[in-house]
Amino acid sequence: MLVSLADRTYLITGGGSGIGKGVAAAVVAAGGNVILAGRNGDRLAAAAKEINLSAGEGSGEVGYEPANVTDEDEAAQLVDAAT
């Protein structure tokens, strides 16, 4: 069974580096759109720029939203930004 990631938006926490960044790049390459979330806005911005620059034709787009997901208000704002 094949699952398409295209034309959907995915919220990825810890997306500024490591596994989160790698997952985000893979989702974008598959045509999905991504919102990166994490506490370090500068790191998120750099990761989003890198992923967007390396994305090929037919790829999704990356945005980012700095947030601490352990804070209930920030987590709610993050979900609002992604939807």
VOMAR-944449 format. One record per residue (C-alpha): residue number from 1; x, y, z; chain. Coordinates in pm, 1 decimal. Example, Ala and Ser with C-alpha at 12.3 -4.5 7.8 and 13.67 -1.06 7.14 Angstrom:
% VOMAR-944449
{1,{1230.0,-450.0,780.0},'A'}
{2,{1367.0,-106.0,714.0},'A'}
This chain:
% VOMAR-944449
{1,{0.0,0.0,0.0},'A'}
{2,{145.8,335.8,-106.7},'A'}
{3,{75.7,645.9,96.6},'A'}
{4,{106.9,987.3,-66.1},'A'}
{5,{248.8,1270.7,141.9},'A'}
{6,{169.6,1528.5,-125.3},'A'}
{7,{-72.1,1816.3,-77.8},'A'}
{8,{-84.2,1787.1,300.1},'A'}
{9,{81.6,1983.9,578.3},'A'}
{10,{290.6,1811.8,845.2},'A'}
{11,{396.3,1962.4,1177.1},'A'}
{12,{742.1,1838.1,1275.0},'A'}
{13,{874.7,1914.5,1620.7},'A'}
{14,{1250.1,1927.3,1667.1},'A'}
{15,{1274.2,2010.5,1298.0},'A'}
{16,{1572.3,2243.5,1325.2},'A'}
{17,{1828.4,1963.2,1329.5},'A'}
{18,{1889.3,1590.9,1339.0},'A'}
{19,{1613.2,1341.0,1274.9},'A'}
{20,{1339.5,1605.1,1262.9},'A'}
{21,{1521.9,1800.1,993.5},'A'}
{22,{1583.0,1480.7,795.7},'A'}
{23,{1218.5,1378.4,817.1},'A'}
{24,{1114.2,1727.8,708.3},'A'}
{25,{1343.1,1713.0,403.7},'A'}
{26,{1200.8,1372.6,306.6},'A'}
{27,{840.4,1489.3,342.4},'A'}
{28,{909.9,1798.6,130.8},'A'}
{29,{1084.9,1588.2,-134.6},'A'}
{30,{772.1,1370.2,-146.3},'A'}
{31,{553.1,1676.6,-210.8},'A'}
{32,{429.1,1745.1,140.5},'A'}
{33,{436.8,2084.0,309.8},'A'}
{34,{607.5,2113.7,647.0},'A'}
{35,{596.1,2344.1,945.9},'A'}
{36,{913.7,2305.1,1151.3},'A'}
{37,{872.8,2360.8,1523.8},'A'}
{38,{1132.7,2402.1,1795.1},'A'}
{39,{1262.1,2642.8,2054.9},'A'}
{40,{1549.1,2794.8,1853.0},'A'}
{41,{1405.9,3025.1,1587.1},'A'}
{42,{1742.6,3088.4,1420.6},'A'}
{43,{1807.5,2715.5,1381.4},'A'}
{44,{1456.5,2662.8,1242.2},'A'}
{45,{1500.0,2945.8,991.8},'A'}
{46,{1831.3,2803.1,872.6},'A'}
{47,{1686.7,2452.7,838.1},'A'}
{48,{1381.1,2580.4,648.6},'A'}
{49,{1602.5,2779.0,411.6},'A'}
{50,{1831.3,2480.1,350.7},'A'}
{51,{1543.3,2242.7,282.7},'A'}
{52,{1364.9,2490.7,54.5},'A'}
{53,{1684.5,2554.5,-144.9},'A'}
{54,{1750.7,2184.2,-195.9},'A'}
{55,{1389.5,2098.5,-284.2},'A'}
{56,{1334.8,2005.5,-645.4},'A'}
{57,{1042.5,2062.2,-878.0},'A'}
{58,{719.0,1918.0,-744.3},'A'}
{59,{842.3,1941.7,-386.9},'A'}
{60,{647.9,2085.7,-99.6},'A'}
{61,{731.6,2397.1,97.8},'A'}
{62,{874.9,2454.6,444.0},'A'}
{63,{775.9,2711.1,702.2},'A'}
{64,{870.0,2735.2,1067.2},'A'}
{65,{725.0,2843.9,1396.7},'A'}
{66,{938.2,2878.6,1711.0},'A'}
{67,{755.9,2718.1,2003.7},'A'}
{68,{813.7,2525.9,2324.6},'A'}
{69,{572.4,2234.6,2298.0},'A'}
{70,{583.4,2179.2,2674.5},'A'}
{71,{398.0,2512.3,2711.6},'A'}
{72,{27.9,2456.1,2647.9},'A'}
{73,{-36.1,2805.6,2509.5},'A'}
{74,{261.3,2788.0,2272.7},'A'}
{75,{157.4,2442.1,2156.3},'A'}
{76,{-193.4,2569.7,2079.3},'A'}
{77,{-49.1,2864.2,1883.1},'A'}
{78,{172.7,2621.4,1693.4},'A'}
{79,{-122.5,2408.5,1587.9},'A'}
{80,{-310.4,2722.2,1479.7},'A'}
{81,{-11.2,2828.8,1268.2},'A'}
{82,{4.9,2489.3,1099.2},'A'}
{83,{-364.9,2471.1,1012.0},'A'}
